[in-house]
Amino acid sequence: MELPKFLLGDNTDYPSAIFIVHTEYPRFVINLENDEVEWLEEFAREDEKELESETENLIAQATEFYDREVSRYED
């Protein structure tokens, strides 16, 4: 099965949270309510520098994905 790069997640236990799941490496879940990121990968020390520089870009992409999805519901 091929998954999209981002998935929108919801959970009634967290009624104000909006979750975006990034399904490609490095996999993570971000809660847009508070920008908390949960990584679904283990990283080696030497990968941390690259991860730090890429994180900002991935979070921006996740936010753009959410904005696009919400705009489609509003149309």
N, C-alpha and C positions, 0 to 999 in steps of 0.2 A: 504494500500500500504506500502510495506517495502522499506525504503530508504537506500542507502549505507551510511556508516559513514561519508564520505567526498564527496563533489561535486565540480567540477571545474566550475568557473563562469567567464563570459566575458561580457563586456558592451562597446559599441562603444563610449559612452560618456567619458569613461576613457581608452583611447587606449593603454596606457602603463601599466595599472593595470592588475594584475592577482589575481582573488579572489578564495579562497577556503572556502567552507561552511561546517562547522562541524554540522551535523544534530542530534547528540546525546547530552545529558546533559553533560556539559553546552554548549548550542548552541552558535556558534559565526561565524563571517565572518572575515577572515584575508586577507588583501591585501599584497601579497608577494612583491610587488614593494617597500613598505616602512615599512612592518611588523605592520601596524596599525590594531588593533583588535576592532571589534564592537561586543559587547555581545548582544545576543538576549534573555537574561534572566535577571531577577531581583534577586539580591542576598542579603541575610541577612548579617549583620555584622559578625556573627559567622562563616559564610561560606567563608569569604574573605581570611582567612589564607590558608585554603585548596585549594581554587581557585588559589592563587598565586603559590603554590607549583606544582599544576597540569598544569598550563598554559604553562610552558616551555616544558613539555612533549607533550602536545597537539599540540603546534606550530611545534615541531620537527616532529611529525607524519603527520601534514598537509604538511610540506615541502617534506617529503619522498613520500607522496601520489602524489604530483605534479611531482616530479622527475620521479616516476614510470610511470605516465600517459604520460609525454612528451617522455620518452624513447620508449613507445609503438607506438607513432606516427612516430618516427624516423626510426623504423624497417621496 
